[in-house]
């Protein structure tokens, strides 16, 4: 993690496997309170976890690369209690993950290097 919107990705396939790979980055929000303004829950405040705040999908380079994901309007408006990152790598054109990782992001990610 570099800053609050940049991620450094490095993938070294097992057994020297070659081919085209893709990487997905999903920033997840937990503890979001949303004020509902229409429908059957109109006027209620609902709490949500595992909300995808942003999703980035790119072709993976054969060397380390830095990826950027945009801040979310939901994140700015609701201020989630916690934010996590899920990352997974696939063969190009195939949704089955080859490798996946994730974890909680620091409260103030701009302080990480």
C-alpha positions as CSV (number, residue, x, y, z in Angstrom):
1,X,0.0,0.0,0.0
2,X,1.4,3.4,-1.0
3,X,-0.6,6.3,0.2
4,X,-4.4,5.8,0.4
5,X,-5.1,5.0,-3.2
6,X,-2.0,3.2,-4.6
7,X,-1.2,-0.5,-4.3
8,X,2.1,-2.1,-5.4
9,X,1.4,-5.6,-7.0
10,X,4.0,-8.2,-7.6
11,X,3.1,-11.7,-8.8
12,X,5.6,-14.5,-9.4
13,X,3.7,-17.5,-10.8
14,X,4.5,-20.9,-9.4
15,X,6.5,-23.4,-11.4
16,X,7.5,-20.7,-13.9
17,X,4.0,-20.6,-15.4
18,X,3.6,-18.0,-18.1
19,X,0.7,-16.4,-19.8
20,X,-1.5,-13.4,-19.4
21,X,-2.8,-12.6,-16.0
22,X,-5.2,-10.1,-14.6
23,X,-5.4,-8.5,-11.1
24,X,-8.5,-7.3,-9.2
25,X,-8.5,-4.9,-6.3
26,X,-11.6,-4.4,-4.2
27,X,-11.7,-1.9,-1.4
28,X,-14.4,-3.0,1.1
29,X,-16.2,-0.9,3.7
30,X,-17.5,-2.2,7.0
31,X,-19.9,-0.5,9.4
32,X,-21.5,1.9,6.9
33,X,-24.7,3.5,8.0
34,X,-27.0,4.5,5.2
35,X,-30.1,6.6,5.6
36,X,-32.8,5.2,3.3
37,X,-34.9,7.8,1.5
38,X,-37.3,5.6,-0.4
39,X,-39.0,2.3,-0.6
40,X,-40.1,0.0,2.3
41,X,-37.2,1.1,4.5
42,X,-37.7,4.8,3.9
43,X,-36.7,6.8,7.0
44,X,-34.6,4.0,8.5
45,X,-30.8,3.9,9.0
46,X,-29.3,0.6,7.8
47,X,-25.9,-0.7,8.7
48,X,-23.9,-2.6,6.0
49,X,-20.7,-4.6,5.9
50,X,-18.7,-6.0,3.0
51,X,-19.7,-3.0,0.8
52,X,-17.5,-2.7,-2.3
53,X,-16.3,0.9,-2.2
54,X,-14.1,0.6,-5.3
55,X,-13.1,-2.1,-7.8
56,X,-10.1,-2.0,-10.1
57,X,-9.3,-4.6,-12.7
58,X,-6.2,-4.5,-14.9
59,X,-3.9,-6.6,-17.0
60,X,-1.0,-7.7,-14.8
61,X,2.5,-6.8,-16.0
62,X,5.4,-9.3,-15.7
63,X,7.1,-6.9,-13.3
64,X,5.9,-5.1,-10.1
65,X,3.4,-2.5,-11.0
66,X,1.6,0.2,-9.0
67,X,-2.2,0.4,-9.4
68,X,-4.5,3.2,-8.4
69,X,-8.1,3.1,-7.3
70,X,-10.4,6.0,-6.9
71,X,-11.9,7.1,-3.6
72,X,-15.6,6.3,-3.3
73,X,-18.5,8.7,-2.9
74,X,-20.1,6.2,-0.4
75,X,-16.9,6.2,1.6
76,X,-16.8,10.0,1.8
77,X,-20.5,10.3,2.6
78,X,-20.8,7.5,5.2
79,X,-17.3,7.1,6.8
80,X,-17.0,3.3,7.2
81,X,-15.8,2.1,10.6
82,X,-13.2,0.0,8.9
83,X,-11.8,-0.6,5.4
84,X,-10.3,-3.7,4.0
85,X,-8.6,-4.7,0.7
86,X,-9.2,-7.9,-1.2
87,X,-6.8,-8.7,-4.1
88,X,-7.0,-11.7,-6.5
89,X,-5.1,-12.7,-9.6
90,X,-6.6,-14.7,-12.5
91,X,-5.6,-16.0,-15.9
92,X,-6.8,-13.5,-18.5
93,X,-10.4,-14.2,-19.4
94,X,-11.0,-16.6,-16.5
95,X,-12.8,-15.7,-13.3
96,X,-11.3,-18.4,-11.1
97,X,-8.6,-17.0,-8.8
98,X,-5.0,-18.3,-9.0
99,X,-4.0,-16.4,-5.9
100,X,-5.9,-14.2,-3.4
101,X,-5.0,-12.1,-0.4
102,X,-6.5,-9.3,1.7
103,X,-6.6,-7.7,5.0
104,X,-7.6,-4.7,7.0
105,X,-6.2,-1.3,6.0
106,X,-4.8,1.1,8.6
107,X,-7.1,3.8,9.9
108,X,-4.9,6.4,8.2
109,X,-3.4,4.6,5.2
110,X,-1.5,7.7,4.1
111,X,1.0,7.0,6.9
112,X,2.1,3.6,5.4
113,X,5.0,3.0,2.9
